[in-house]
């Protein structure tokens, strides 16, 4: 299996980086499919071992438990979005254009990308939506934060907030807007598909295109900028 890119993640998230071996990539690929299908509560390493025709012990050589596996997957997605922003905004100086690119990257990150064959970005985004908050809505959040387990998300928020400040230096809440844009890009696609009364996005149209329009609308109104 050819791998075009490798996402660098906090080494505390894993015992052995699964991106470096065929078995590890197999674990990532099938854990995404299985967690998307079952949810993290019903997901187990035993079920995963059956899926990949291996042993539970082989999975435990990569991850301490399924919480760390979920942390790894969510961190991978955060870094993937950051990667898309960086790649798509190379040589772009205008902050308004950068912010448009950021919004597009937030929305399009869930589109499947052949550069990483063992990650189904669409299914991974569904995991981020359904189970992503569970990685930090825990009793261990402060300890895990001290170990840098959420640095990827904080760096993503920093990247976006800096562009927001470039667009409007007087805006008081750049970090809040940065994280809310990311969460909205994920949640309102989900709402459109499953809880349509909670959003103005409709699957009867291109929900991804509509999502971009809605995020640009909010940004335009909040930053008093013309997009």
C-alpha positions, 0 to 999 in steps of 0.5 A: 500500500502506498502512502503519499503523506504521513500525519505527525501526531503526539507520541504519547497517543500511541505505543507504536505509530500505526502509520509505519506498518501494514498492520498498523494502517490496517488497524486504523482503516478498520477501526474507522469503519467499525467505530463509525458503524458501532459507536465508540461505546460498542467498539472493542479491540476484540471486535476489531481483531476479528475484523482485521483477522489478527489478535487483540494483543497485536492491537494493544502493541499500538494503543493502550486502550480504545480511548487512546485509539479514539484520541489518535483518530480525532487528532489525525483529523484535526491535523488533516484539516490543518494540512489542507489549510496550509497546502491550499493557502500557500503563497496566499497573502490576502487574509480574506482569501485565506479565511475563505480557504479555511472555510472551504477546508473545514467543509471539504476535509470530509471528502475522501482523498486518495493521498491516504488510502487507509483513512476514509475521511468521510467516515472519520468525520462522522466519528469526530461529530459523534464521538470527538467531544468524548476525547476531552469531555472526560475527568482526565482532560486536564492531565491529558491536556498537560501531555499535549494531547489536544495541541493539534486542535489548539494549533488549528484554532490558533491558525484560524484565529490569527487569520481572523485577527488579520481580517479584523484586528478589533474583533474580540473573540477570534478563538471562539469564532475559530472553534465555532466555525470548525464545529459548525462545519461538522455539526450542521452537515450532520443536522442536515442529514439527520436533524433538519429542524436544527439547521437551515442547511438542506440536503435537497441542495448541495449541503457542502456548498450551502455549508460554505455559504452559511459560514461565510455569511456568519464570518461576513456579519461578525467581522464586517468584511466583504466576502 
